[in-house]
Amino acid sequence: MILTVCPNPSIDCTIELESLNVGMLNRISGKVETYSGKALNVAIGVSRLGEACTATGFMFSNQKRTFEHVLTEEGVKCDFVECEGDTRVNYKIIDKRSMLTEINDVGAEVDKESQAQLVLKAKSLAADADIVVISGSLPKGVEPSYYGELVKNLPERVKVVVDAEKANMLSAISARELYMVKPNVKELENFSGEKVRSLKDVVKASKAYFRYGVKYVLASLGTEGAVLTDGKDSFYCKSASVAVNSTVGAGDSMVAAACVGIYNGVPMREILKVAVAAGTAAVTTSGTNLFYKDKYKEIYAKLQTERI
C-alpha cells in the first residue's frame, strides 16, 4: 500500500481566459473547480494506475465531506485529522497561450494538538504501507520543522518520498534518509545553489541531495521531460509532443507513477519512463485534472530513455 500525507489541501479554481489583462475587465471562457492538494493528487494518480492508496493529512471541517467523497470515488481510502475552518482556495488563471498565473490562498490555521494528532496518525497508517509520500506546502500555524517531525516518526522500513520547497525539504531531509525527492528545475537550483542549463547540470546539482542520504532524485524539466539519478547511474526521458492544456498536477502525476514503479520493483529506466508518461498525460487534461490511464498508456508507448 502507498500512503500519502497532505498537510495543506486546497480547492483549485481554474479560470480560462482569452488573455489576462491586468487592471482591466477579463471575461471567463471556462471555469473548473477541483478538490486538490499535492499529496491528494498523488493518491488519485496511484489509484488510477491500479494500486492501493490511503490518503491522510489535515482536512478542514467545512469541506471534509466533499473531499472524502471525491477521493472515495477515485478508489482512495481516507483517514484525515479534522480541523476547524475552511479549506484554502487557489486560483489558477490560464490564457489562450497556456500561460499560467497562480494566486494561492492561505487558509485556516492548524493548532498544535492537530499537528500532534497527524504525526501519530501517519505513523499508525504507515505500519501497513510500503511507501509514504509527503508533499506540498504547510498551512498557517505549522512551521517547516513539521516536515522533519513527520518523517522521523515513520517506520524505518518504509520508503519515504518528499516533494516540497526548500525549507520543508531541508527539514525532512535532515531528519532521516529519504528514498526519493522530486524537485523541478527552480527547486533544484534553489536547493543546490547551482544554475541548471543542461542534463549534466541536473545530475551535478542533484549531488546536494545525495549528501543527505537520498537514494533517488527525480528532477522534472517541464515540457522537456525528466532526469532520474542515484548519483551513479543517470537517465533522461524526453516528453512526447502533446497539446498542452494545463501543466497543473503534472509533477504530482510523475510522483504517483514513480511510486507505483518503485512499489512494483521496476528498474530505474522504467521508473523514469512511467513518471514521464504520467506527467505528460496530465498536461493534456484541462484545469487541475490529472492523467487518465488510456492517455498514459498511449504516451508511454512512445517514450524512450537514454543514459546521461
SVG drawing of the C-alpha trace seen along z (x, -y; Angstrom):
<svg xmlns="http://www.w3.org/2000/svg" viewBox="-20 -49 48 55">
<polyline fill="none" stroke="black" stroke-width="0.4" points="0.0,0.0 1.1,-3.6 0.3,-6.3 0.2,-9.9 0.3,-12.7 -1.3,-16.1 -0.6,-18.8 -2.4,-21.5 -5.4,-20.6 -6.9,-23.1 -9.8,-23.8 -8.3,-24.7 -10.4,-27.0 -9.0,-27.0 -10.2,-30.0 -9.7,-30.1 -9.4,-33.4 -8.7,-34.6 -5.9,-36.7 -5.1,-38.1 -5.3,-41.9 -4.1,-43.3 -6.0,-46.3 -8.8,-45.7 -12.0,-43.7 -11.5,-40.0 -14.2,-37.7 -14.1,-34.0 -14.4,-31.5 -14.2,-28.4 -14.1,-27.5 -13.4,-24.3 -13.2,-23.6 -11.3,-20.5 -10.7,-19.3 -7.0,-19.0 -3.6,-19.2 -0.3,-17.8 -0.4,-14.6 -4.1,-14.0 -3.3,-14.3 -0.6,-11.7 -3.1,-9.4 -5.6,-9.7 -2.8,-9.1 -1.7,-5.9 -5.3,-4.7 -5.8,-5.3 -2.7,-3.2 -4.3,-0.3 -2.5,-0.3 -4.0,-0.6 -3.6,-4.0 -4.6,-5.7 -4.7,-9.5 -4.2,-11.3 -3.4,-14.9 -5.2,-17.8 -8.7,-18.3 -10.9,-21.3 -14.3,-20.6 -16.4,-22.7 -15.3,-20.8 -14.2,-17.5 -17.3,-15.5 -16.8,-16.7 -13.1,-15.9 -13.8,-12.4 -16.5,-11.8 -14.2,-12.8 -11.3,-10.6 -13.6,-7.6 -15.0,-7.9 -11.4,-7.6 -10.8,-4.5 -8.7,-6.2 -9.2,-5.4 -9.3,-8.5 -8.3,-9.0 -7.8,-12.6 -7.2,-14.8 -10.2,-17.2 -9.5,-20.9 -12.0,-23.7 -12.5,-26.2 -12.4,-26.4 -10.1,-24.9 -8.0,-27.5 -9.0,-28.3 -6.2,-28.5 -6.9,-30.4 -5.1,-29.2 -5.6,-31.5 -4.8,-30.1 -4.9,-32.2 -5.0,-31.0 -1.2,-30.8 -1.4,-28.2 0.4,-30.8 -0.4,-30.1 -0.9,-32.7 -1.4,-31.3 -2.9,-33.0 -2.7,-30.9 -4.8,-31.4 -3.5,-30.8 -6.5,-29.0 -7.3,-28.3 -4.8,-27.8 -3.9,-24.4 -3.3,-24.2 -0.6,-22.2 -3.0,-19.5 -4.0,-18.7 -0.4,-18.7 0.5,-16.1 -2.5,-14.0 -1.4,-13.9 2.1,-12.7 0.6,-9.8 -1.9,-9.0 0.7,-9.0 2.9,-6.7 0.0,-4.3 -1.2,-4.2 2.4,-3.8 2.6,-0.5 0.7,1.0 2.4,-1.0 5.5,-0.3 5.9,-3.8 4.9,-7.1 4.6,-10.3 4.6,-13.7 4.2,-16.7 3.1,-20.3 3.0,-23.4 2.2,-23.7 -0.9,-25.5 -0.9,-28.6 0.4,-27.8 2.7,-25.0 6.5,-25.6 8.8,-24.0 10.3,-21.8 7.0,-19.8 8.2,-18.0 11.1,-16.6 8.7,-15.7 6.5,-13.7 9.3,-11.8 11.3,-10.9 8.3,-9.3 7.6,-7.0 8.7,-3.3 12.3,-2.8 11.4,-0.2 9.1,-2.4 10.4,-4.2 9.8,-8.0 9.2,-10.2 9.1,-14.0 8.1,-16.8 8.4,-20.1 10.1,-23.5 13.4,-24.3 12.6,-25.0 10.3,-22.0 12.7,-19.8 15.6,-20.7 13.6,-19.8 12.6,-16.4 16.0,-15.6 17.8,-16.4 15.5,-14.2 16.1,-10.9 17.4,-9.4 14.7,-9.8 14.1,-7.3 13.3,-9.8 12.8,-13.6 11.2,-15.3 12.4,-18.8 11.6,-20.9 14.4,-23.0 13.8,-26.0 13.7,-23.9 16.8,-22.1 18.7,-25.4 17.4,-26.8 18.4,-23.7 21.9,-23.2 22.8,-26.9 23.8,-26.0 22.4,-27.0 20.9,-24.2 21.3,-24.6 22.0,-21.1 21.3,-17.5 24.7,-17.2 24.0,-20.2 20.9,-18.4 23.0,-15.4 25.6,-17.7 23.1,-19.8 21.4,-16.6 24.5,-15.8 23.2,-18.3 20.5,-15.8 22.8,-12.8 24.9,-14.4 21.8,-13.8 21.5,-10.2 18.7,-10.5 18.6,-7.4 17.0,-8.8 16.4,-12.3 13.6,-12.6 14.1,-16.0 11.2,-17.3 12.2,-19.5 8.7,-20.7 8.0,-20.0 11.5,-18.7 10.8,-15.6 12.8,-14.4 16.0,-13.0 16.3,-10.2 19.6,-9.8 21.0,-7.8 24.4,-9.5 26.0,-6.6 23.5,-6.0 21.6,-8.8 18.9,-8.6 16.9,-11.1 13.5,-10.7 12.1,-13.4 8.4,-14.1 6.2,-13.2 4.9,-16.0 1.3,-16.7 -1.2,-19.5 -0.7,-21.3 -4.0,-22.2 -2.7,-22.7 0.6,-21.9 -1.1,-21.9 -0.8,-18.4 1.9,-17.2 4.5,-16.9 2.1,-15.1 1.3,-12.7 5.0,-12.0 5.4,-11.2 2.4,-8.9 3.6,-6.9 7.2,-6.8 5.9,-5.4 3.9,-2.7 7.1,-1.8 9.1,-1.6 6.3,0.4 6.4,2.9 10.2,3.2 10.9,2.0 14.4,0.7 15.5,-2.9 14.8,-3.4 11.2,-2.1 10.6,-4.3 11.6,-7.3 9.6,-6.3 6.3,-5.7 6.8,-9.0 7.3,-11.0 4.3,-9.2 2.0,-10.2 3.3,-13.8 2.9,-14.2 -0.5,-12.7 -1.5,-15.1 -0.8,-18.2 -3.3,-17.1 -6.2,-17.5 -7.9,-20.8 -7.7,-22.6 -6.2,-20.6 -7.5,-17.2 -4.9,-14.5 -3.9,-12.0 -6.2,-9.2 -4.9,-5.7 -5.7,-5.4 -3.7,-8.5 -0.9,-7.4 -0.6,-4.1 -0.7,-5.8 2.2,-8.2 4.2,-5.5 4.4,-3.5 6.1,-6.5 8.8,-7.2 12.5,-6.3 15.1,-6.7 18.8,-7.4 21.8,-7.2 23.4,-10.6"/>
</svg>
